[in-house]
Amino acid sequence: MNILSINIRGLKKHRKRVWIKDMCCKYNIHFLGVQETKMTKLELFRIKSKWGNFKFDYACIMARGRSGGLISIWDPNFFVKTNIWCGDNYVIVKGKWKNSIEDYYFINVYGPQRQPEKTNLWNFLRLFIQDHHGKVVLFGDLNEVRDISERYGSLFSSGDAATFNSFIQDVGLIDLPMGEAWTNLSIGEVGHNTVFHIKLKGLKHHLKQWYSQIKISKNSRKRGITNSLHTIKDLIDSGNATNDDKAQRITKLHELDNIEKLETLDLI
């Protein structure tokens, strides 16, 4: 199974949804977890636009104010939901993969920023994982680190880290040497309760790179149209413009107007 987890910091912009859709297609994603959707009402067209087709099921929690919001999306041809649990900082989906008899619990998390909400979340998840039998997949933006070496550009709290480490220990999580992933191996049964915290490195870098390419292409197109319009204008001013030149001017003006309308709608 392929799982993608991403903190998108708002789904309003079309280019973000297209980027997620492209990632899902490229990596054959079966289960998608999105944090910080900032959606205050359910908008199916936005969910569909980041999945790429209508063959999806989903569970979500709306944002409160201008922050938060979680969406989990999956392909029902591969995974069949049987139950969901939702809170301000988590969406849990229980179900079975096709041709599998085991229950899976997919836990999409957006960790709180402050105490006591942090501790309350880890306590809830600890009890939930311990009380439910099946394989658990945990992913998201936890907003927490295990030690000071993982904290860059912000304050490190040893107390918060200790609470987080206690949660990891209590549910048997093991730090895997596979690039920002967690796993849980139950005593006496390897892989019984495997928990993955999956993040794709460099997502921010790739997003900036992708948008930069789009912006360069758009600016180049605008520049070409503007140059053509200037050339035609000079021909008209000098009285040397043909009917074809005048018709081309109208076409170029329409193209420029369409680009500016798309920019206003934030579609390019």
C-alpha positions, 0 to 999 in steps of 0.5 A, a space after each residue: 500500500 502507498 500512503 501520502 501524508 501532507 500538510 497543505 496549509 489550505 486547499 483554496 488554491 487550485 495549483 495546490 490541489 493539482 499538485 497533490 493529484 499529480 503526486 497521487 498519480 505518480 506514486 500510485 497512492 491508495 490512501 491520502 491524508 491531508 492536514 491543515 485543509 482550512 476548509 470550513 465547509 464540505 466541498 466535494 469538488 475540492 476533494 475530487 480535484 486533488 484525488 483525480 477521479 470520482 472513485 474515492 471515499 473520504 472522512 474529514 473534520 472541518 477547520 475551526 476558524 482559519 486553521 486546522 482541518 483534516 481529510 483522509 481519502 482512499 480508493 474504495 476498490 482497494 480499501 473498504 471502510 467499516 467505521 470512522 472516528 473524528 476529533 479536532 486533531 485526528 481522523 481515524 478510518 477503520 476498514 479492510 484491504 480487498 482480499 485481506 481479513 485483517 482490520 486496519 486503522 488509518 490515523 491522520 493526525 494534525 498535532 496541537 501546538 500547545 499544552 494540555 492539548 498535546 498530552 490529551 491527544 497522545 493519551 487518547 491515541 495511546 488508549 485507542 491503539 491499545 484497545 483496538 485489535 488490528 494493524 495501525 497506520 499513523 501519519 500526519 503532521 504531529 507538531 512534535 519531536 523526540 529530541 532537540 536535534 529534530 527541532 529547527 527554527 523553533 523552541 524545544 520543550 523537553 517536557 513535551 518531548 518526554 510526553 511524546 516519547 512516552 506515547 511512542 514507548 507505551 504503544 511499542 513504536 520503533 524508529 525505523 531507518 527508512 526516512 522519517 517513518 515509525 513502526 510498531 512491532 508487537 511482542 511475539 508477533 512481528 508486524 502485527 501492529 505496524 504503525 507508519 508515520 510517513 512523510 515525503 522529504 522535500 515536499 516544500 522544495 518540489 512545490 516551489 519548484 513546480 510553481 516556479 516552472 508554471 510561473 515562468 511559463 505563464 510569464 513567458 507567454 504573457 511577454 510574447 503576447 505583449 511583444 506581438 501587440 507592441 509590434 502590431 501597434 507600431 505597424 498600425 501607427 505607421 499605417 503599414 498594418 494589414 487586415 491580418 495584422 489587425 485580426 491578429 491583434 484582436 486574437 492576442 488581446 483576447 489571449 492576454 485577457 484570458 491569462 489575466 482572468 485566470 490569474 485573478 481566479 488563481 488558476 495559474 
